[in-house]
Amino acid sequence: MELTSVALFAVFIFLLVLLALVLKRLGRNDLNITSSSLEGKTIIVTGAEQGRGIHITLELAKRKARVIMACADENNGKTARQKVVQRTGNTNVVVQHLDVSMMSSVRSFVALFKLHEKKLDILINNKEMISIKKKMTNEQFEMVFAANYFGPFLLTHLLLDLLRRSQGRVVNVGSVLPSSTVLDCGNLKAEKSFHFSRFYESKLAMLIFTKELAKRTINSGVVAAYVNAGPTQTELCQDISWLFLLFQSIYSGQGLKSATRGARSVLFCALDDSVQTGGYYIDGQLMDHTPSVPASVYDEGLAKKLWEVSERLTGQSDVMGELNARLAKRGRVE
């Protein structure tokens, strides 16, 4: 009986993998990515030391961009950089430490970046993590939300002055979002509960943030976009939650993507002139107001509350309050 159960489970997994591979083959891969030179452009890619991040970096380096590889594992980052330089001949690629799940690391990264760099044209928040177990950081953030939302939120805020100056672009990498996904602003640190859909909730927060950021920077020239790059085969192999990613690949209808194809979806949002600020993209297609987007994404009250709570939890509300006070004294607050 026990042997029969194991055999049935093995067959079930085999069929899931087969379906994922079929969906991959049927998926769109005809994205036309501009090959225009990016010489003179400075671009940050988080999670650049593995999988999709390496391929994003490689394509940007081919186009002669200056790429800052923001890596949690600097040794892997240096190995990845060496491969990029060998393949592109572009030595203008820098590895800089960033553990996006730690707010102190985000602040240190930005301080060092601003010390050495004078401009920023594109920020690609590519790093993400999946976990089915509750883990807390030393700063008492729940790990999934810290890496997938709070870290990118703070990083974007701290770099927004440079992005405004260059009329730059922010690309937030997300995932498929089940229509049943809801966001509780009172549970962002998993104060009440932690469950299997935590990953989706963090990505929903990222999408809501993207749209609110687009709204708040509407007259600045900054473009903020969210891209569902799909689960990649490298993630499937590396993450303990491989079964979760397999289900996700089938649910999304995108199948398992190679790291290269996942990177192309991100590159489209980073480089294509047609990308709309606040847009949600899948394989280069604008997906707003379709069943792919939960209705709560358009809840302005929720967006405002999420922004305010996120500022407070990451310490940005104190910074913004101090800045506004200074501007008020000078009579510059609008």
KEPA-306830 format. One line per 3 residues: for each residue x, y, z of N, C-alpha, C. Coordinates in steps of 0.05 Angstrom, whole numbers, plus 5000, padded with zeros to 4 digits. Last residue first. Example, Ala and Ser with C-alpha at 12.3 -4.5 7.8 and 13.67 -1.06 7.14 Angstrom:
<tordos>
5257 4955 5142 5273 4979 5143 5258 5001 5157  5264 4886 5156 5246 4910 5156 5264 4934 5156 $
</tordos>
This chain:
<tordos>
5101 6441 4980 5078 6447 4963 5052 6442 4977  5152 6473 5016 5133 6450 5015 5109 6458 4999  5186 6515 5020 5186 6501 4995 5167 6477 4995 $
5202 6547 5063 5178 6555 5048 5176 6541 5022  5240 6530 5095 5249 6546 5073 5226 6555 5055  5211 6500 5130 5225 6524 5140 5235 6542 5118 $
5196 6459 5096 5176 6478 5106 5188 6503 5117  5243 6431 5090 5232 6445 5067 5212 6466 5076  5247 6409 5142 5268 6427 5131 5258 6444 5108 $
5201 6378 5142 5204 6399 5162 5225 6419 5153  5212 6341 5102 5190 6360 5099 5192 6383 5118  5255 6314 5127 5259 6328 5102 5237 6349 5098 $
5230 6291 5171 5252 6310 5176 5256 6327 5151  5194 6257 5145 5184 6278 5162 5205 6299 5167  5229 6223 5118 5212 6240 5102 5201 6263 5119 $
5252 6197 5163 5269 6212 5144 5252 6232 5129  5208 6173 5186 5223 6192 5202 5240 6210 5183  5193 6139 5145 5174 6160 5153 5188 6181 5170 $
5232 6101 5140 5231 6122 5120 5212 6145 5128  5234 6056 5170 5247 6080 5181 5246 6103 5162  5204 6013 5155 5232 6014 5144 5247 6039 5154 $
5156 6024 5179 5170 6000 5187 5199 6000 5177  5140 6072 5154 5144 6071 5183 5161 6047 5191  5135 6057 5100 5154 6079 5108 5160 6077 5138 $
5095 6019 5106 5121 6011 5097 5142 6032 5104  5051 6051 5121 5061 6030 5140 5090 6022 5132  5047 6082 5074 5052 6095 5100 5063 6075 5120 $
5036 6043 5035 5059 6061 5032 5067 6073 5059  4989 6020 5054 5013 6004 5051 5038 6021 5050  4954 6064 5050 4960 6053 5076 4986 6036 5075 $
4953 6073 4995 4962 6094 5013 4970 6083 5040  4931 6024 4978 4958 6032 4969 4969 6054 4987  4881 6024 5003 4900 6004 5010 4929 6012 5002 $
4858 6067 4975 4861 6068 5004 4881 6048 5014  4857 6048 4922 4874 6071 4929 4879 6074 4959  4858 5989 4894 4847 6001 4918 4865 6023 4927 $
4879 5959 4853 4868 5985 4846 4855 5999 4870  4891 5910 4875 4913 5926 4864 4904 5955 4859  4845 5883 4886 4856 5900 4907 4879 5917 4898 $
4835 5850 4842 4821 5876 4844 4833 5895 4864  4893 5819 4813 4873 5820 4834 4861 5848 4836  4903 5804 4746 4908 5824 4766 4886 5824 4787 $
4886 5770 4707 4913 5765 4718 4919 5783 4742  4839 5787 4684 4837 5769 4707 4864 5762 4720  4858 5857 4674 4852 5830 4664 4849 5812 4688 $
4879 5907 4686 4850 5904 4684 4843 5878 4668  4942 5899 4653 4925 5913 4672 4895 5908 4665  4981 5877 4621 4960 5859 4631 4941 5873 4651 $
5019 5885 4564 5007 5899 4586 4982 5884 4595  5071 5840 4546 5043 5848 4542 5033 5862 4567  5121 5819 4555 5119 5843 4539 5091 5853 4534 $
5110 5776 4590 5121 5771 4563 5116 5795 4545  5069 5818 4626 5077 5789 4623 5086 5785 4594  5066 5875 4668 5072 5863 4642 5078 5833 4645 $
5032 5930 4690 5037 5903 4697 5042 5887 4671  5050 6000 4697 5040 5977 4682 5049 5950 4694  5071 6046 4717 5050 6034 4733 5040 6008 4720 $
5085 6073 4653 5090 6074 4682 5066 6063 4697  5092 6029 4598 5077 6050 4612 5083 6049 4642  5137 6018 4545 5129 6011 4573 5116 6034 4587 $
5159 6032 4497 5130 6030 4499 5119 6025 4527  5214 6029 4498 5201 6056 4500 5171 6055 4504  5247 5979 4536 5229 5986 4514 5215 6013 4519 $
5279 5967 4581 5291 5981 4558 5271 5991 4537  5254 5941 4622 5276 5959 4629 5283 5977 4606  5218 5907 4598 5208 5928 4616 5229 5949 4623 $
5255 5874 4572 5235 5889 4557 5225 5912 4573  5282 5851 4614 5296 5870 4597 5277 5886 4580  5243 5816 4634 5252 5838 4650 5266 5859 4633 $
5240 5780 4591 5216 5794 4600 5223 5819 4617  5292 5761 4590 5282 5777 4568 5257 5792 4575  5296 5729 4636 5311 5754 4634 5301 5772 4612 $
5267 5685 4621 5257 5702 4643 5271 5729 4643  5301 5665 4582 5275 5675 4574 5263 5693 4596  5346 5651 4614 5349 5670 4592 5322 5682 4584 $
5327 5613 4648 5335 5638 4660 5338 5660 4638  5267 5584 4620 5296 5584 4624 5303 5611 4636  5206 5572 4655 5223 5588 4637 5252 5583 4642 $
5153 5529 4656 5179 5535 4668 5196 5549 4647  5090 5563 4641 5109 5541 4641 5135 5548 4655  5050 5599 4640 5075 5607 4627 5094 5583 4624 $
5006 5590 4671 5004 5585 4642 5029 5591 4626  5005 5595 4725 5009 5619 4709 5005 5615 4679  5001 5541 4741 4979 5560 4746 4981 5585 4729 $
5052 5522 4726 5028 5512 4713 5004 5531 4716  5086 5550 4759 5090 5551 4730 5066 5541 4715  5066 5535 4810 5064 5563 4800 5067 5565 4770 $
5081 5482 4813 5053 5489 4813 5049 5517 4801  5136 5492 4815 5125 5476 4794 5095 5481 4791  5143 5521 4861 5149 5534 4836 5137 5518 4812 $
5129 5481 4898 5113 5506 4897 5118 5520 4870  5170 5446 4891 5143 5437 4883 5125 5461 4881  5214 5474 4910 5213 5469 4882 5185 5460 4873 $
5234 5500 4957 5205 5501 4951 5200 5494 4921  5287 5503 4958 5275 5480 4971 5246 5478 4965  5318 5523 4897 5302 5529 4920 5289 5504 4932 $
5346 5505 4852 5361 5516 4875 5344 5519 4900  5313 5487 4812 5335 5470 4821 5347 5479 4847  5280 5531 4804 5268 5505 4810 5289 5486 4822 $
5315 5570 4788 5302 5572 4814 5291 5545 4823  5326 5550 4737 5348 5552 4757 5336 5554 4785  5277 5554 4711 5287 5527 4717 5310 5528 4738 $
5233 5605 4738 5254 5595 4720 5265 5568 4730  5168 5633 4736 5188 5617 4750 5208 5605 4731  5158 5701 4710 5154 5672 4710 5175 5657 4725 $
5159 5754 4710 5179 5741 4693 5176 5711 4692  5118 5803 4711 5116 5775 4719 5135 5760 4700  5137 5868 4727 5138 5847 4707 5137 5819 4720 $
5121 5935 4733 5121 5909 4747 5120 5888 4725  5152 6000 4730 5137 5978 4718 5141 5953 4734  5158 6069 4727 5158 6046 4746 5141 6024 4734 $
5195 6123 4704 5176 6102 4697 5180 6078 4716  5201 6193 4715 5208 6166 4724 5186 6146 4714  5181 6242 4703 5195 6228 4681 5204 6200 4689 $
5151 6268 4740 5180 6270 4743 5196 6257 4720  5097 6264 4745 5107 6287 4730 5138 6289 4731  5090 6217 4776 5078 6219 4749 5090 6242 4733 $
5104 6195 4824 5126 6206 4807 5116 6213 4779  5059 6174 4846 5072 6195 4861 5096 6208 4845  5045 6134 4809 5027 6156 4814 5041 6180 4827 $
5087 6099 4814 5082 6111 4788 5064 6136 4792  5079 6083 4867 5103 6098 4860 5100 6112 4834  5032 6055 4861 5031 6079 4877 5056 6096 4872 $
5050 6013 4829 5029 6031 4819 5028 6057 4835  5087 5989 4864 5095 5998 4837 5075 6019 4826  5055 5974 4908 5076 5995 4911 5084 6006 4884 $
5026 5934 4883 5012 5958 4894 5032 5981 4897  5068 5899 4873 5053 5910 4851 5038 5935 4860  5086 5887 4925 5105 5898 4906 5090 5911 4882 $
5041 5862 4946 5050 5887 4958 5069 5901 4939  5042 5817 4914 5019 5835 4911 5027 5862 4923  5088 5794 4934 5088 5803 4906 5065 5822 4900 $
5071 5780 4984 5094 5798 4982 5095 5810 4954  5031 5744 4971 5024 5769 4985 5047 5789 4982  5060 5702 4950 5042 5717 4933 5035 5744 4945 $
5087 5685 4996 5102 5694 4973 5085 5711 4955  5045 5667 5029 5061 5690 5037 5076 5702 5013  5015 5622 5023 5012 5643 5003 5027 5668 5009 $
5025 5590 5068 5037 5582 5042 5036 5605 5021  5034 5634 5125 5023 5611 5110 5034 5609 5082  5031 5662 5188 5049 5656 5165 5037 5632 5151 $
5000 5715 5227 5002 5688 5215 5023 5687 5193  5010 5763 5254 4986 5747 5260 4989 5718 5250  5059 5783 5238 5051 5785 5266 5028 5767 5273 $
5086 5785 5190 5075 5759 5198 5069 5760 5228  5094 5837 5177 5116 5823 5190 5108 5795 5200  5044 5849 5157 5067 5851 5139 5092 5838 5150 $
4994 5851 5179 5008 5826 5180 5033 5825 5163  4966 5895 5170 4972 5890 5198 4987 5864 5202  4953 5896 5118 4975 5914 5126 4982 5911 5155 $
4942 5842 5081 4934 5852 5107 4957 5870 5117  4919 5826 5018 4941 5838 5033 4930 5850 5058  4902 5766 4981 4895 5791 4995 4919 5800 5011 $
4888 5727 4924 4909 5738 4942 4899 5764 4954  4853 5707 4888 4845 5705 4916 4865 5718 4935  4878 5709 4839 4857 5729 4845 4848 5729 4874 $
4949 5700 4842 4922 5688 4843 4901 5710 4851  4996 5726 4803 4981 5733 4827 4953 5721 4827  5062 5711 4781 5033 5708 4777 5020 5714 4804 $
5110 5761 4802 5102 5734 4795 5072 5734 4788  5162 5810 4792 5141 5797 4808 5135 5769 4798  5208 5861 4794 5203 5834 4784 5184 5820 4803 $
5205 5926 4776 5201 5908 4799 5192 5881 4788  5244 5976 4752 5231 5951 4744 5230 5932 4768  5246 6044 4742 5246 6023 4763 5231 5999 4752 $
5284 6093 4707 5264 6072 4707 5268 6053 4730  5295 6165 4704 5302 6137 4701 5278 6118 4703  5310 6219 4702 5285 6210 4690 5287 6180 4684 $
5353 6232 4731 5359 6221 4704 5334 6214 4689  5329 6251 4777 5348 6268 4763 5353 6258 4734  5300 6207 4794 5286 6231 4785 5304 6249 4768 $
5343 6174 4809 5325 6166 4788 5309 6190 4777  5364 6202 4852 5380 6198 4828 5363 6190 4804  5320 6199 4888 5331 6226 4880 5347 6223 4854 $
5313 6145 4897 5294 6159 4880 5304 6187 4871  5342 6113 4929 5354 6120 4903 5336 6137 4886  5310 6104 4973 5336 6117 4977 5350 6125 4952 $
5266 6078 4949 5263 6104 4962 5289 6119 4964  5290 6030 4932 5278 6048 4913 5276 6076 4924  5303 6008 4982 5323 6013 4962 5314 6033 4942 $
5252 6001 5006 5271 6019 5017 5293 6027 4997  5229 5963 4970 5216 5988 4976 5235 6009 4986  5266 5920 4972 5263 5936 4947 5249 5963 4951 $
5256 5906 5028 5282 5914 5018 5281 5930 4992  5200 5894 5028 5211 5916 5044 5238 5925 5034  5196 5850 4987 5181 5876 4987 5195 5898 5002 $
5228 5806 4987 5212 5811 4964 5198 5838 4963  5256 5806 5037 5270 5804 5011 5254 5813 4987  5213 5813 5074 5237 5830 5075 5252 5830 5048 $
5178 5772 5062 5169 5800 5057 5193 5819 5057  5211 5729 5077 5199 5731 5050 5192 5759 5043  5225 5740 5132 5245 5738 5111 5233 5742 5083 $
5199 5789 5174 5195 5762 5164 5210 5761 5137  5243 5827 5214 5226 5826 5191 5223 5797 5183  5281 5834 5255 5253 5826 5261 5234 5831 5238 $
5332 5838 5242 5318 5863 5246 5288 5859 5251  5348 5788 5232 5358 5800 5257 5345 5826 5263  5288 5758 5205 5315 5769 5203 5323 5780 5230 $
5254 5696 5212 5255 5724 5218 5284 5734 5215  5215 5650 5176 5241 5657 5186 5242 5687 5190  5171 5598 5164 5173 5625 5175 5201 5629 5186 $
5175 5561 5104 5179 5562 5133 5182 5591 5142  5174 5563 5051 5149 5553 5063 5151 5552 5094  5199 5615 5011 5203 5597 5033 5176 5588 5044 $
5234 5649 4961 5210 5634 4967 5217 5616 4991  5257 5714 4938 5260 5688 4952 5233 5676 4958  5292 5756 4892 5268 5747 4905 5274 5721 4919 $
5319 5810 4854 5322 5790 4875 5296 5782 4888  5307 5853 4821 5304 5826 4811 5304 5805 4832  5296 5912 4809 5293 5897 4834 5286 5868 4826 $
5335 5953 4774 5320 5928 4770 5319 5913 4796  5338 6019 4756 5340 6001 4780 5323 5977 4774  5373 6062 4713 5353 6040 4716 5359 6024 4741 $
5407 6106 4723 5387 6107 4701 5365 6086 4704  5442 6146 4765 5429 6120 4763 5406 6123 4743  5504 6179 4781 5479 6177 4768 5468 6149 4770 $
5552 6177 4807 5540 6203 4805 5512 6202 4793  5583 6133 4853 5568 6137 4828 5553 6164 4829  5608 6131 4903 5624 6126 4879 5610 6132 4852 $
5570 6145 4940 5597 6155 4944 5613 6152 4918  5526 6118 4926 5525 6147 4922 5553 6159 4925  5542 6066 4942 5536 6072 4914 5537 6102 4908 $
5546 6072 4997 5570 6066 4981 5566 6073 4952  5492 6082 5009 5513 6101 5017 5538 6097 5001  5468 6035 4990 5461 6061 4977 5483 6082 4984 $
5490 5996 5024 5494 5994 4995 5490 6021 4982  5471 6013 5074 5500 6013 5069 5506 6012 5039  5416 6005 5066 5426 6032 5071 5456 6034 5066 $
5415 5949 5059 5405 5967 5038 5416 5995 5041  5434 5933 5109 5450 5927 5085 5441 5945 5062  5391 5948 5141 5417 5960 5146 5436 5956 5122 $
5351 5915 5122 5349 5943 5116 5375 5958 5121  5358 5855 5090 5367 5870 5113 5367 5899 5107  5346 5833 5042 5328 5826 5064 5335 5841 5090 $
5387 5844 5008 5363 5860 5005 5342 5854 5027  5449 5851 5016 5430 5832 5026 5404 5847 5028  5499 5868 4974 5473 5876 4982 5456 5852 4990 $
5563 5888 4950 5547 5872 4968 5520 5884 4974  5577 5893 4881 5574 5907 4907 5555 5891 4925  5615 5891 4824 5601 5875 4844 5601 5890 4870 $
5610 5922 4760 5619 5923 4788 5602 5906 4806  5634 5932 4697 5614 5917 4712 5626 5914 4740  5664 5947 4652 5650 5967 4667 5627 5954 4683 $
5686 5914 4617 5697 5913 4644 5684 5932 4663  5663 5877 4566 5656 5902 4581 5666 5898 4610  5668 5831 4539 5690 5849 4537 5685 5875 4552 $
5630 5790 4542 5622 5816 4530 5645 5835 4525  5652 5745 4565 5633 5741 4542 5627 5768 4528  5683 5764 4607 5695 5746 4586 5678 5745 4561 $
5645 5791 4638 5667 5806 4625 5679 5790 4602  5613 5747 4655 5602 5769 4639 5623 5785 4624  5650 5717 4684 5637 5705 4661 5626 5727 4642 $
5661 5754 4725 5683 5745 4708 5672 5733 4682  5611 5758 4750 5623 5781 4736 5644 5773 4716  5607 5707 4773 5588 5715 4752 5599 5738 4736 $
5648 5712 4811 5650 5691 4791 5632 5698 4767  5628 5754 4841 5654 5758 4827 5657 5737 4805  5582 5730 4862 5580 5754 4845 5605 5758 4829 $
5601 5690 4893 5586 5682 4869 5584 5706 4850  5624 5726 4931 5641 5707 4916 5627 5697 4891  5580 5754 4951 5600 5768 4935 5618 5749 4920 $
5516 5745 4957 5540 5728 4958 5561 5740 4940  5482 5786 4945 5484 5778 4973 5509 5761 4977  5496 5839 4900 5497 5811 4906 5498 5805 4936 $
5486 5878 4847 5481 5879 4876 5476 5850 4885  5526 5901 4799 5514 5875 4807 5511 5875 4838  5518 5953 4759 5525 5947 4787 5511 5922 4795 $
5542 5967 4696 5524 5951 4712 5535 5946 4740  5541 6009 4644 5555 6005 4669 5536 5991 4688  5528 5981 4579 5520 5995 4603 5540 5991 4625 $
5537 5954 4530 5557 5973 4540 5548 5990 4564  5507 5912 4516 5499 5938 4505 5515 5961 4516  5528 5872 4546 5532 5871 4517 5526 5898 4504 $
5508 5887 4596 5536 5891 4591 5542 5890 4561  5455 5870 4589 5461 5898 4594 5490 5905 4588  5463 5815 4585 5451 5829 4563 5456 5860 4565 $
5486 5803 4636 5500 5797 4611 5490 5813 4588  5445 5817 4671 5470 5831 4672 5486 5828 4646  5408 5778 4657 5401 5806 4655 5426 5823 4653 $
5437 5732 4671 5429 5736 4643 5421 5765 4638  5440 5738 4726 5465 5736 4710 5458 5743 4681  5386 5736 4741 5401 5760 4746 5427 5761 4730 $
5369 5683 4732 5359 5705 4715 5376 5730 4717  5423 5655 4765 5400 5651 4748 5394 5674 4730  5461 5702 4805 5451 5675 4799 5428 5677 4779 $
5477 5753 4818 5497 5732 4819 5487 5705 4811  5440 5793 4823 5454 5790 4797 5474 5767 4796  5405 5814 4860 5405 5785 4855 5419 5778 4829 $
5393 5875 4825 5395 5860 4849 5393 5830 4843  5426 5919 4785 5411 5894 4783 5414 5879 4809  5430 5985 4762 5433 5967 4785 5415 5943 4780 $
5464 6022 4713 5441 6005 4720 5448 5987 4743  5479 6079 4675 5486 6063 4699 5461 6048 4709  5500 6095 4609 5478 6089 4628 5489 6072 4651 $
5542 6098 4575 5536 6122 4590 5514 6118 4610  5512 6054 4528 5537 6068 4537 5530 6094 4551  5475 6023 4508 5468 6035 4534 5493 6048 4545 $
5453 6016 4440 5474 6020 4459 5464 6033 4485  5399 5973 4422 5411 5999 4423 5432 6001 4445  5368 5929 4416 5397 5925 4418 5413 5951 4419 $
5306 5914 4446 5323 5933 4431 5353 5926 4436  5274 5853 4438 5288 5870 4456 5307 5888 4440  5216 5824 4425 5236 5839 4410 5249 5859 4429 $
5196 5759 4441 5199 5787 4450 5222 5801 4435  5178 5709 4431 5185 5725 4408 5189 5754 4416  5158 5669 4462 5186 5676 4466 5197 5694 4443 $
5101 5644 4495 5112 5664 4476 5141 5669 4482  5094 5572 4505 5096 5600 4513 5108 5618 4493  5099 5520 4490 5078 5535 4477 5079 5565 4483 $
5141 5504 4522 5144 5503 4493 5124 5520 4479  5117 5511 4573 5141 5526 4566 5145 5527 4535  5077 5473 4570 5070 5502 4572 5094 5519 4565 $
5110 5428 4571 5093 5433 4548 5085 5463 4547  5132 5432 4622 5150 5434 4599 5134 5439 4573  5087 5426 4654 5102 5451 4656 5120 5454 4631 $
5073 5373 4640 5055 5396 4634 5069 5422 4634  5117 5346 4662 5111 5345 4634 5093 5368 4624  5110 5358 4716 5135 5367 4702 5130 5368 4672 $
5062 5332 4725 5064 5360 4729 5088 5372 4714  5076 5279 4714 5056 5292 4697 5057 5322 4700  5112 5270 4756 5121 5268 4728 5102 5282 4709 $
5078 5275 4800 5100 5294 4796 5110 5294 4767  5047 5229 4791 5034 5255 4792 5055 5277 4787  5084 5188 4795 5071 5192 4769 5058 5220 4768 $
5097 5194 4849 5118 5197 4829 5106 5203 4802  5048 5181 4872 5059 5208 4876 5080 5214 4855  5045 5128 4858 5025 5147 4848 5035 5176 4850 $
5089 5107 4887 5088 5105 4858 5068 5125 4846  5072 5117 4939 5097 5130 4929 5097 5130 4899  5027 5084 4940 5024 5113 4945 5049 5128 4934 $
5051 5033 4934 5032 5043 4914 5029 5073 4916  5080 5029 4981 5094 5030 4956 5077 5041 4934  5038 5025 5017 5056 5047 5019 5071 5051 4993 $
5017 4976 5000 5000 5000 5000 5017 5025 5000 $
</tordos>
